[in-house]
Every structure is written in structure tokens, then in C-alpha cells.
Amino acid sequence: MISLYQVLDYYKEKNIPVMTGLWQSTLDYNDNVPFYTTIGEGSFQKLQVDMFRQLYVEKGYKNITWYTPTFQNWSLMMRNTYQGFEEEKLPTTIFTGADSWEEWTSSAAVYNKNELNAYDHHFYLNTGIDQLINGQVEEQFEQEVTNIRKIDPSDKPVFLRTHTQFESYLANLWCFSLRLWDSSGSFRRVGCISLVIRWIRLW
């Protein structure tokens, strides 16, 4: 945690927005256990509430702009997490999801649009470089955004989080900026950061 605080202290000092969340809370990396949908004392809901309060309230990292929880048993877990934050008077306008791919992101719009203020999708650059070069990534995410807008027409942000499995985590911590198309076909400059995953707004 000391190393994490050092990174977050730097982001806070530089006013760099952060997207973070909690991923894999079991020591054996078993993602399909009932723990993820538990509520109340000793639950996964309470674990997320306590972790976020420590970062946002106690440590003062108000630059945490978005929070995306783990996606296993995602829909029920997301509703539980929202309820836990609401009960503890923590911000509930920061939730994004489902931190996944293909139909999962659209499913988040179907089942959790009331809890989410944004949607996010991740893409592994090291396994999809050919698609990136050939323009297939652009087509894929244009379709993904179209699907989300059909389900939830409220024009919430849609984020792409890029992750490279073989990069070191330190390499992923550097803030970056790039130019990306928006829905009007023009380009804009974006540059935001996550703890271990870079993220950019698609639309």
C-alpha cells in the first residue's frame, strides 16, 4: 500500500484524474466464488466501501474520477456496491463498467444503467495489434458505442482502457496523451491515467 500511496500522491499533486477499482480479492485468484455478491459485515460490498473511503475520504484522493469494480458476477455485485456507497454517503456518480469486452459492455447498459454514469471496455494491445493497424479496432468500438447508445441513450461517456499483458506495471503508470477520433469524425487530444491501465474516452 505504501507504493500505491506514493503513486496516488503524485497523481494528486499533478491533478491527474484516476480511474481505479478492485480486482480479484481472493488469494487463490478464484473469481467465481459467492464472496463477490455478499453484502453486510465481512462482505465484498463492505471491502469495496472501506477501500474507497480510505482512498477518497481518509487519504483525500479526490482526483479519483471513476471507479470500476471487478466484473465477476458483475450485475448483482454492481448493484450491491452502489447500495453500499449510497448507505455510507460516498459518491455514486463515479461508477463505470463493465471493464470487459464484446457483449459484456452492452450487458452493463442493459442491466446496470441505473448504477453507472459511464461505460468502459478494455482491449489488449499486444494481442490485437493487427486489428489496430487494419482499422478493425475502430470499427469494433464504433459498433460497441452504437449498441450502448441504443440501450442507454443518455449519452454517458464510453471509455477504452488499453492494457498490454507483457508490459510491466510501471510502464503502464506513465501518463500519456494521444489524438483520437470522436463521433463527429474530428480529432481531439486526450490524456488520462489509471493505476495499471491507461484509459481514454471514446465518445
Contacts in CASP RR format, 6 or more apart in sequence:
PFRMAT RR
TARGET T0000
AUTHOR 0000-0000-0000
METHOD contacts of the structure
MODEL  1
MISLYQVLDYYKEKNIPVMTGLWQSTLDYNDNVPFYTTIGEGSFQKLQVD
MFRQLYVEKGYKNITWYTPTFQNWSLMMRNTYQGFEEEKLPTTIFTGADS
WEEWTSSAAVYNKNELNAYDHHFYLNTGIDQLINGQVEEQFEQEVTNIRK
IDPSDKPVFLRTHTQFESYLANLWCFSLRLWDSSGSFRRVGCISLVIRWI
RLW
4 195 0 8 1.000
5 59 0 8 1.000
7 173 0 8 1.000
7 195 0 8 1.000
8 18 0 8 1.000
8 55 0 8 1.000
8 59 0 8 1.000
8 61 0 8 1.000
8 195 0 8 1.000
10 16 0 8 1.000
11 18 0 8 1.000
11 61 0 8 1.000
11 63 0 8 1.000
11 193 0 8 1.000
12 60 0 8 1.000
12 61 0 8 1.000
12 62 0 8 1.000
12 63 0 8 1.000
14 175 0 8 1.000
15 63 0 8 1.000
16 63 0 8 1.000
16 175 0 8 1.000
16 192 0 8 1.000
16 193 0 8 1.000
17 63 0 8 1.000
17 64 0 8 1.000
17 65 0 8 1.000
17 66 0 8 1.000
17 192 0 8 1.000
17 193 0 8 1.000
18 61 0 8 1.000
18 63 0 8 1.000
18 64 0 8 1.000
18 65 0 8 1.000
18 66 0 8 1.000
18 193 0 8 1.000
18 194 0 8 1.000
18 195 0 8 1.000
19 64 0 8 1.000
19 65 0 8 1.000
19 66 0 8 1.000
19 67 0 8 1.000
19 68 0 8 1.000
19 96 0 8 1.000
19 120 0 8 1.000
19 159 0 8 1.000
19 161 0 8 1.000
19 192 0 8 1.000
19 193 0 8 1.000
19 194 0 8 1.000
19 195 0 8 1.000
19 197 0 8 1.000
19 199 0 8 1.000
20 55 0 8 1.000
20 64 0 8 1.000
20 66 0 8 1.000
20 67 0 8 1.000
20 68 0 8 1.000
20 194 0 8 1.000
20 195 0 8 1.000
21 67 0 8 1.000
21 68 0 8 1.000
21 69 0 8 1.000
21 70 0 8 1.000
21 195 0 8 1.000
22 47 0 8 1.000
22 48 0 8 1.000
22 51 0 8 1.000
22 69 0 8 1.000
22 70 0 8 1.000
23 70 0 8 1.000
24 31 0 8 1.000
24 70 0 8 1.000
25 35 0 8 1.000
25 36 0 8 1.000
25 44 0 8 1.000
25 47 0 8 1.000
25 70 0 8 1.000
26 33 0 8 1.000
26 35 0 8 1.000
31 70 0 8 1.000
31 72 0 8 1.000
32 72 0 8 1.000
32 73 0 8 1.000
35 43 0 8 1.000
35 44 0 8 1.000
36 44 0 8 1.000
36 70 0 8 1.000
36 72 0 8 1.000
36 73 0 8 1.000
36 77 0 8 1.000
37 44 0 8 1.000
37 73 0 8 1.000
37 76 0 8 1.000
37 77 0 8 1.000
37 80 0 8 1.000
38 44 0 8 1.000
38 45 0 8 1.000
38 80 0 8 1.000
39 45 0 8 1.000
39 46 0 8 1.000
39 80 0 8 1.000
39 83 0 8 1.000
39 84 0 8 1.000
40 46 0 8 1.000
43 80 0 8 1.000
44 77 0 8 1.000
44 80 0 8 1.000
45 80 0 8 1.000
45 81 0 8 1.000
45 83 0 8 1.000
45 84 0 8 1.000
46 84 0 8 1.000
48 69 0 8 1.000
48 81 0 8 1.000
48 84 0 8 1.000
49 81 0 8 1.000
49 84 0 8 1.000
49 85 0 8 1.000
49 88 0 8 1.000
49 90 0 8 1.000
52 64 0 8 1.000
52 67 0 8 1.000
52 85 0 8 1.000
52 90 0 8 1.000
53 88 0 8 1.000
53 90 0 8 1.000
55 61 0 8 1.000
55 64 0 8 1.000
56 62 0 8 1.000
56 64 0 8 1.000
56 90 0 8 1.000
56 91 0 8 1.000
57 90 0 8 1.000
64 94 0 8 1.000
65 94 0 8 1.000
65 192 0 8 1.000
66 94 0 8 1.000
66 95 0 8 1.000
66 96 0 8 1.000
66 118 0 8 1.000
66 120 0 8 1.000
66 159 0 8 1.000
66 199 0 8 1.000
67 94 0 8 1.000
67 95 0 8 1.000
67 96 0 8 1.000
68 95 0 8 1.000
68 96 0 8 1.000
68 97 0 8 1.000
68 98 0 8 1.000
68 99 0 8 1.000
68 120 0 8 1.000
69 77 0 8 1.000
69 78 0 8 1.000
69 81 0 8 1.000
69 95 0 8 1.000
69 97 0 8 1.000
69 99 0 8 1.000
70 77 0 8 1.000
70 99 0 8 1.000
71 97 0 8 1.000
71 98 0 8 1.000
71 99 0 8 1.000
71 100 0 8 1.000
71 104 0 8 1.000
74 97 0 8 1.000
74 98 0 8 1.000
74 100 0 8 1.000
74 104 0 8 1.000
74 107 0 8 1.000
74 108 0 8 1.000
74 112 0 8 1.000
75 107 0 8 1.000
75 108 0 8 1.000
75 111 0 8 1.000
75 112 0 8 1.000
78 95 0 8 1.000
78 97 0 8 1.000
78 98 0 8 1.000
78 108 0 8 1.000
78 112 0 8 1.000
78 115 0 8 1.000
78 116 0 8 1.000
79 112 0 8 1.000
79 115 0 8 1.000
81 95 0 8 1.000
81 115 0 8 1.000
82 92 0 8 1.000
82 95 0 8 1.000
82 115 0 8 1.000
84 90 0 8 1.000
85 91 0 8 1.000
85 92 0 8 1.000
86 92 0 8 1.000
92 115 0 8 1.000
93 117 0 8 1.000
94 117 0 8 1.000
95 115 0 8 1.000
95 116 0 8 1.000
95 117 0 8 1.000
95 118 0 8 1.000
96 116 0 8 1.000
96 117 0 8 1.000
96 118 0 8 1.000
96 119 0 8 1.000
96 120 0 8 1.000
96 157 0 8 1.000
96 159 0 8 1.000
97 105 0 8 1.000
97 108 0 8 1.000
97 112 0 8 1.000
97 116 0 8 1.000
97 118 0 8 1.000
97 119 0 8 1.000
97 120 0 8 1.000
98 104 0 8 1.000
98 105 0 8 1.000
98 107 0 8 1.000
98 108 0 8 1.000
98 112 0 8 1.000
98 119 0 8 1.000
98 120 0 8 1.000
99 120 0 8 1.000
99 121 0 8 1.000
99 122 0 8 1.000
99 161 0 8 1.000
100 108 0 8 1.000
100 121 0 8 1.000
100 122 0 8 1.000
101 121 0 8 1.000
101 122 0 8 1.000
101 123 0 8 1.000
105 119 0 8 1.000
105 120 0 8 1.000
105 121 0 8 1.000
105 144 0 8 1.000
105 147 0 8 1.000
105 148 0 8 1.000
105 158 0 8 1.000
106 144 0 8 1.000
106 147 0 8 1.000
106 148 0 8 1.000
106 151 0 8 1.000
108 116 0 8 1.000
108 119 0 8 1.000
109 116 0 8 1.000
109 119 0 8 1.000
109 147 0 8 1.000
109 148 0 8 1.000
109 151 0 8 1.000
109 152 0 8 1.000
110 151 0 8 1.000
113 151 0 8 1.000
113 152 0 8 1.000
113 154 0 8 1.000
116 156 0 8 1.000
117 156 0 8 1.000
117 157 0 8 1.000
118 156 0 8 1.000
118 157 0 8 1.000
118 158 0 8 1.000
118 159 0 8 1.000
119 148 0 8 1.000
119 152 0 8 1.000
119 156 0 8 1.000
119 157 0 8 1.000
119 158 0 8 1.000
119 159 0 8 1.000
120 158 0 8 1.000
120 159 0 8 1.000
120 160 0 8 1.000
120 161 0 8 1.000
120 199 0 8 1.000
121 141 0 8 1.000
121 144 0 8 1.000
121 158 0 8 1.000
121 159 0 8 1.000
121 160 0 8 1.000
121 161 0 8 1.000
121 202 0 8 1.000
122 160 0 8 1.000
122 161 0 8 1.000
122 162 0 8 1.000
122 163 0 8 1.000
122 197 0 8 1.000
123 137 0 8 1.000
123 141 0 8 1.000
123 160 0 8 1.000
123 161 0 8 1.000
123 162 0 8 1.000
123 163 0 8 1.000
124 163 0 8 1.000
124 164 0 8 1.000
124 165 0 8 1.000
125 132 0 8 1.000
125 162 0 8 1.000
125 163 0 8 1.000
125 164 0 8 1.000
126 164 0 8 1.000
126 165 0 8 1.000
126 166 0 8 1.000
126 167 0 8 1.000
127 165 0 8 1.000
128 137 0 8 1.000
130 136 0 8 1.000
131 137 0 8 1.000
131 140 0 8 1.000
138 181 0 8 1.000
141 160 0 8 1.000
141 202 0 8 1.000
144 158 0 8 1.000
145 158 0 8 1.000
145 183 0 8 1.000
145 202 0 8 1.000
145 203 0 8 1.000
148 158 0 8 1.000
149 155 0 8 1.000
157 201 0 8 1.000
157 203 0 8 1.000
158 201 0 8 1.000
158 202 0 8 1.000
158 203 0 8 1.000
159 199 0 8 1.000
159 200 0 8 1.000
159 201 0 8 1.000
159 202 0 8 1.000
160 199 0 8 1.000
160 200 0 8 1.000
160 201 0 8 1.000
160 202 0 8 1.000
161 194 0 8 1.000
161 197 0 8 1.000
161 198 0 8 1.000
161 199 0 8 1.000
162 197 0 8 1.000
162 198 0 8 1.000
162 199 0 8 1.000
162 200 0 8 1.000
163 172 0 8 1.000
163 196 0 8 1.000
163 197 0 8 1.000
163 198 0 8 1.000
164 171 0 8 1.000
164 172 0 8 1.000
169 196 0 8 1.000
172 194 0 8 1.000
172 196 0 8 1.000
172 197 0 8 1.000
172 198 0 8 1.000
173 193 0 8 1.000
173 195 0 8 1.000
173 196 0 8 1.000
174 193 0 8 1.000
175 191 0 8 1.000
175 192 0 8 1.000
175 193 0 8 1.000
176 191 0 8 1.000
176 193 0 8 1.000
176 198 0 8 1.000
177 189 0 8 1.000
177 190 0 8 1.000
177 191 0 8 1.000
178 189 0 8 1.000
178 190 0 8 1.000
178 191 0 8 1.000
178 200 0 8 1.000
179 187 0 8 1.000
179 188 0 8 1.000
179 189 0 8 1.000
179 190 0 8 1.000
180 187 0 8 1.000
180 188 0 8 1.000
180 190 0 8 1.000
180 200 0 8 1.000
180 201 0 8 1.000
180 202 0 8 1.000
181 187 0 8 1.000
182 188 0 8 1.000
182 203 0 8 1.000
183 203 0 8 1.000
190 200 0 8 1.000
190 201 0 8 1.000
191 200 0 8 1.000
192 198 0 8 1.000
192 199 0 8 1.000
192 200 0 8 1.000
192 201 0 8 1.000
193 199 0 8 1.000
END
